[in-house]
Amino acid sequence: MATLISTDADFTNNISTGLTLVDFWAEWCGPCQMMLPRLEELSSKVDGKAKVMKHNVDTDPQVPTQFRVMSIPTIILFKDGQPVEKFVGVQDVTTLTQAIEKHI
């Protein structure tokens, strides 16, 4: 499963059920670019257990403001629409996989 793209308009619907890991990022952010292959790997590892989404803070700034995203990448894990874990900075796949497994 590929990483999904989230916008301010569809964000609430996208995270409403199950586990959804959202990476708040921007094109110009070097550490965000480092996360791209890791998110793809994570997406295939947790396929069927959780969704993996990217949310661009430049093109869709409303949701990042709502969740007080101050620096990027910020990764938030949502369960049934509620944030349950938050990570700031580059994370490894194992850390994110363990966070998802904990909330299944």
N, C-alpha and C positions, 0 to 999 in steps of 0.2 A: 504494500500500500504506500502510495506517495504521500508526502507531506501536504496537508491541505492549506489553502490560503484563506485567511479570515479578514473580514472588513468590519467597520463599526456597525454597519447595517445588519449583518447576519451573525454577529458575535454571540449574542445571548442565545439564539436558536442553536448555534453550533455547540455550545458548552452545556446545554440544558440537561442532557442525560448521559450517564456513564462517566468514564474518565477521559478528560481531554487535557493534553499538555500543550500549552501555548507559549511559543517563543516570540517575545516582543523584540523586534529588530529593525535595522535600517540598512539600505544598500551601501552607504558610505562607511559603515562600522566594521573595522577589521576583525575584532573578536566575533562579531555576528557571522561573518563569512566563514570563520573557523568552525562554527556550529553547523553549517549546512550539511556536510557529509555525515556528521554525527546524528543529526536529526533524521536523515534518510535511513541510517543504520537502525536507529531506535524505532522508527516507524515500522520497519520490517520485523523487528524483534517483538514488538507489542501488538502486532496486527491481530485484531479480534478482541483484544483486551482494552485498548485505549486508542484514541485518535491523537495524532500529532499535527498541530497547526502552527502557522507562522502569521504574525500580525505586524504589519509595517507601521511603525510609530509616526512616520512622516506623512504617509498618505491617509492614514486613519488614526488621528490622534485622540479621539474622544475616549475610547476604551482604555488606552494606556493611562490617561489622566485619571480616569475613574478608579483604577487599581494602583495609583500612585507609583507608576513606573518612572523612576528617576534616572536610571542608567541602563544601558543596553549592552549585551543581551540580558534581559530579565526573562526568566522562564517560570511560569505559574502552572501548577497542576490543579485542575478543577475536577471536583466530583459532584455530579448532578447539579452543576451551576455554581457551586460554592468553591472558593479557593481553599486548598488543603495543604499545599506546599509551595514555597517560593525560593528560587535560586537566582543569584545575580552573578553575572560573569560566565565565562566559558566553563561548561560542565562536561564530564566524561559520560559516555553512554551507560556505564555500569551504575553510576550514581542515579541517573534519571530512571533507569530500568528498575532499580531497587525501590525508588519512591513510588513508582506506578504499582509494583507488586504489593507494596505495603497497603495500598488502598483498594485492591481488587476485592 
